[in-house]
Structures are given as C-alpha cells and as structure tokens.
Amino acid sequence: MRFKTSLLKEPKHILFCVGWTTADELYSCSEDHQILKWNLLTNETVVVVKLQDDIYPIDLHWFPKTVGGKKQAAAEIFALTSTDGKFHLVSKMGRIEKSVEAHRGAVLAGRWNYDGTALITAGEDGQIKIWSKSGMLRSTLAQQGTHCTFNCFTPHNVRITCHFLNSLRYMTLQTEQYWKAHDGIILKVDWNSMNDLILSGGEDCKYKVWDSYGRLLYSSSSNDYPITSVAWAPDGEVFAMGSFNTLRLCDKTGWSYALEKPNTGSVFSLAWSADGTQLAGACGNGQVIFAHIVEQRWEWRNFEVTLTKRRAMQVRNVLNDAVDILDFRDRVIKASLAHGHLVVATSLQCSVYSTKNWNTPLIFDLREGTVSLILQAERHFLLVDGGGIYVYSYEGRLVSTPKFPGMRTDILNAQSVSLSNDTIAIRDKTDEKVVCLFDAQTGKAFGDGKPLTHKMEVMEIALDQCGPSSDRKIALIDKNRDLYLTSVRRLGREHSMHKIGTMVHTMAWNDSANILCGIQDNQFAVWYYPSAVCVDKDLLPKTLFTKDGSEFSRTPHILNYVGTQVTVRRADGSLVYSSVSSYPTLLHEYTGSARWEDALRLCRFAKDQTLWACLAGMALANRELTTAEVAYAAIREVDKVQYINFIKELPSKESSLAHMLLFSGHVQEAEATLLQAGLIYQAIQIHINLYNWDRALELAVKHKTHVDTVLAHRQRFLQDFGKKETNKRFLQYSEGVIFLFLILLFYIFHDKRASINASKALELKLFYLSLH
C-alpha cells in the first residue's frame, strides 16, 4: 500500500488549511485572504471569495453533511477561524453569514460536533469554548495560561483532545486525562472515533499514537524535520503524517506503509476525503498536494487481488500464475475477498465477482458512495455506509437493513460488527456494554428484542460461521481483555456468559469450522471446540492448544483464519503465517454430518487427547451417549463414564434429557424438563443430590408431596456432619410433620377402623425418631 501523489504546476497561494466538500471538490484558504475551490475532475481552480484584509484564516471545518443517513439543510456552510479572535460562518458561495468574537488573540482551531448542534473553538488565550449552531456561547470547557489547539468529535458526549505546549489533554464529560506527550511543542493532534486512538506530532520530530488513557502505543524514531501535520483516515485503519518535503502513510499501530518525498515544503494541514481514498495537503510552497492510495492487497486461499490504479485491479491465481485485470467505471473505495467472492465498492456501484469467473460480475447501484465497511459470510455480505447497514446476497438482492435506536454507522468497524449466515451482531456505541443481535434474513432483533448486555465494555465481537442457527455462538473481548463465549439464541433465558480466556488481545473464527484462535498472554492459542464450555466446563482446558507466540512480537493482530492457516500482522507491519492441525477441522466435519464412526476412527488414528476431549464434548452436545462414553474413557474420566452409563439406563426420555442437562451444569433446565413431564420426585431428588435444600423444600411444599422425604434427607445430612438445624423454614415444617405424626399415632392405636397398617405406623415411628 502506498500513496500516488500529484501536484499542480503553478502554486496558487500561501496555503494554511484545506477541507473536502465532496470526494472531488476541495476548499483551501490561507494568509492571502483568498478561499479557493479545487475540482479534481476538471483540474480547475477558482477563487470563491476574497476576504477582508483584516481576516487571516487559520482553520476551516465543514458542517456535517449527514447524520444517521439524513442530509442536513445547513451542510453548505463551513466554520472559518482567523487571527482576529473571531470565527466566521461562511457559505459555500463564499458569503460570510455571521462573525462571532470568540477569543482574545487568534482562534487556532474550530470543529463542529457530529450532529452539527455545536461548534467548539480553541484560542491563543488558552480557552476552549462551546458555541451553539447560531454562534451563541454555551460554556467554557478549559482555561489555561497558554495557547491550545485541539481535535474534537462528539459521538455521544463531548470528547476533546487538546494540547498545551508539550502536553496532551483528553477530556469527556465524565473523565479527564493529562500527560506530557513530547519533548518539544506539539504542533498537531488528531483523534479517531472508530478506534478511539490519539495521534500527535511535535517539534521533537516524532509522531506518536496513544490510547484514550494516555498510554503510549507507538513512538516513531526521530525524523529529519518537525511533524507539522497528522490526520486519521475516516475508517481509522491508517493515518497520514506530513513534514518538510515529507508525506508518510502509516498503519493505525504506527508502522509505515510508504514514504513520499514531494518538493512541497512543510505540509501544514492534511485532510482526508469522506470515503477515505484521497488525501489533500496544504503545502508551504503554496501548492496543494493530492494523494490517493494504491497497491492495496487482499488475499484468500490461492488468490491475490491488488489495486493497481484508482479504477483497476489485478487478480492473480498463485496455483497457475493466471492473471486477470478488472476495470471499473469509478474509483475503488472498499473491497473484500472471502468465501469464494470478491466484493468491490466504488463511488457509485458495487461489483460482486465469483472466484470461478472473473469476466461477468454482478453489478448494482449503491445508495451512497461512502462505503466504510464490507463484511462477508458464506451466503451473503454486509455493507456499511453513511446511511445505514445493508445485507445483500451474492446475487445482488437486498436481504435486510437492520436498525436500532441511536445507531451510528460512521463509527462501525470490523471489531464492532460481525456477520454470519443467519445473525448480525453490532456493538452499541452509546453503551459499549451492549451488543445488539439481529436476524440476517429479516433484519429484526431476536426474541423479545432485548440485546446482549455484558458487565464490562466490549472491545471486539465475532460470530462463529458454521453449524445451525440454533447453536450460533458469539465470542467477545471486554475491556479487561477477557474472552467470553455465549449463545446467540437464548430462548427466553438470560444470556449465560462463559469465560474461556484471559489477556486475549485479538481473535478470529475459522471460516469452515467453529474453531477459535487468539493471542493469549504472549501465546498463540487455539480453542478446537470452544462450545465445550457450554457442555462440560472441565473439557475446555483439554480442548485448548497453545504454543509460544514470541514470533508475533508485541501487539499482533490476527487478520484471518482460513483453512488451516492463520495470518497475523505483527507490530512492525510484517505478515506471519501459522499453521494449525487439520484433524480438528475434519472432526468438526464428521460430527456435523453425524458420522460418528468416522470421528472415532480419526481419534484412534491421531491418538491425541485433545481430539478425544473435543469428541467427548461434541457427542454429549448431540446426545450420542455411546460415542461420549468411549471418548470420556479415552481421556480417563471414569466418574463421567459411570454417570453416562447411569443416564443410558434411565427408563424415560425425559429423565435422560434432564440428567444430560444436569451433566452440563444446566440445573434449572433439568428441573423444568422433569416438572413439565410430571416427574416431581425426580426434580426434588436432583436438588437433594446437589444439596440445594431450600429449592428442594420449596418444590415439595409447592406440589404438596415428599415434604417428609426432604426433611429426612436434610436430617441425615446434618447428622453426618454433626450439626443442628438452624434454617427457620426446615424447623417450621419439621414441627408440622411431628404434629401430623402424633395425630396418625392416635388413630392407629385408638381407632380400629383406621386403614393405616402396622408397617406404616412403624415407618412413621422411625421417621419421628430420626427427627429427634
């Protein structure tokens, strides 16, 4: 990946700031009081307006065009800050609609919030102020003794990243962070709402990447000249850095993709187009430098796709070195290659290619030309743009458009959205503990519409790709870097969260089997059957494969897990490939098609305890008790083999099902199964066996049966441990049973017509003695 740059032959004016209106139109302004409009289609430059001689522009920011897919009526104006302490609201035609006295000294920066309801300015007086859309002062957020500038966005509350000399300050309505960032004065700072990362550059000739807690994630080596400009791409995957005769493209982790050395002087300001494909820079020699990204690469199995030009791709089959050239009418914005299909989004259309035929793509028009994300599943793919989320089949048919209140599509990325054949999962940005789940076919929320709620903020989500929809699982990494697994279909129950890993930095599901891999505490880990935690928690450690992950260096990122190969991007940008055994994939294939004999033969051939543990969990989940018995015997779980034999001998299907649920730890489901079948005593007995005395007594009293049995078992339990009864409920019902016993004795010994025989009297007498 690199920049392809272009410059006009003649400088136009002494530039200071630039801003895009559309993907092909740019506005610039500087100290010569002119505002210019640049058209990339015709390569024409026109003067929009000549400002007054006392207005020296410093910064401009266009009013947001869309909010939630709706176009704004006031989107044709921009905020212009100047050295006279004012900010000006200027129309697209160059007319100054309003000028507001804002600061003492120059207004160094001005930014609209996301929905255009407020404007935030920072000045040489060290103050940061919030203004209404019409220019009325709302509040003053900060007052410092020195000048400050900032970059501000407001997804759901005020977030400001500002700098005072060599220090950074990150503020929200709830928190505030302040730390020393550079050895010299900070010249530029930027923050991205997609990845919540802060980018800074200063006079110490370094650029740095920080998280929102002020932790340093990357620091560059010292450059030749001070860093005069930095800017995140809209999707947060890359950023650009400008310096004297220098333009650099970097990954979000900090390492450099490419370095350009144009003859431009210092690059004072950088701005990305809304689709993230083009970059404009205001240069010290009066020129505007334009750059677009080329040589992006996508790989899947034996295919490699390269973006060679703005409107052309090259497809190479590494098996036979066959090369195909794909031409497009418009410039390419986003692309994705997976599951046997290449999906390419241009500024106006979407093209879908099959890897079996590169000559006849399926093409359909897009609603908006700013596609920010493409996700693929086996049956369909998902597009995210400024207007919403759309699920399409590979035949180009619109399948669904999931929505939820407060949904913002401009901050969705691959970590916050996941797609499978039947499910869509979206993390809610307004409450990062919430994950909304939708049916991919209808776009409607599952069940009663209640989302999945975790106890901590969720950082990353991923849906498994195989198996029936009833067994669909979602894996999530929370803020503590703990990895959890839960079922998507809860069937009226609360989501049961199962922790399967700690200190997990990145994860990915296999594309052909429900196998999960991740980087866990400097180790490469593969959960061959993560659903084992829902069947038998003791099996999970035995189904985990780990190896040393030192080859991946610090903060690696898993790109994909295809077949038996895992692709990992290291912190220095290099790709590392790791192979995983093919036996677990074969085992998933055999058990998924109910070929249990083949699965047994595979495990006997491989002689691997991990495979046997996987087979035990899979067989138990599918109620194949005979196979489960063999698998548990192979891993020497004698007690569980005995319990499986006990289950096989039970007389009714309901009893067998209940005890299998009990085997998996689902006590409430086992109880409900027995009660629904009318097996009340068995439902009581499972709680007695588990020493859930309160629930056992509650069931007995509710159904008016076997109260004496529960009391007798309770008394024997207390006698075995040498304790006395202290539970008030058991004391109450014990007194009631004793009273009933005395009445029965009276009838037995005084009423010859009593129907109770002597053996029953003896049984009651023994029970009475046991209570005393």
Secondary structure, DSSP 8 states (H G I E B T S, - for coil): -EEEEEE-SS--S-EEEEEEEETTEEEEEETTSEEEEEETTTTEEEEEEE--TT--EEEEEE--SEETTEE-TTTTEEEEEETTSEEEEEETTS-EEEEEE--SS-EEEEEE-TTSSEEEEEETTSEEEEEETTS-EEEEEEE-SS--EEEEE-SSS-EEEEEETTEEEEE-SS-EEEEE--SS-EEEEEEETTTTEEEEEETTS-EEEEETTS-EEEE----SS---EEEE-TTSSEEEEEEBTEEEEEETTS-EEEEE--S-SBEEEEEE-TTSSEEEEEETTS-EEEEEEE--EEEETTEEEEEEETTEEEEEETTTTEEEEEE-SS-EEEEEEETTEEEEEESSEEEEEETTEEEEEEEEE-S-S---EEEE-SSEEEEE-SS-EEEEETTS-EEE----TT--GGG--TTTEEE-SSEEEEE-SSSTTEEEEEETTT--BSTTS--EE-SS-EEEEEE--SS-GGG-EEEEEETT--EEEEES--TTS----EEEESSEEEEEE-SSSS-EEEEETTEEEEES-TTHHHH-GGGGGGGEEEEE-GGG-SS-EEEEEETTEEEEE-TTS-EEEEE--SHHHHHHHHHHTT-HHHHHHHHHHHT-HHHHHHHHHHHHHTT-HHHHHHHHHHTT-HHHHHHHHHHHT-SSHHHHHHHHHHHTT-HHHHHHHHHHTT-HHHHHHHHHHTT-HHHHHHHHHHHT--HHHHHHHHHHHHHHHT-----HHHHHHHHHHHHHHHHHHHHHHH-TT----HHHHHHHHHHHHHH-
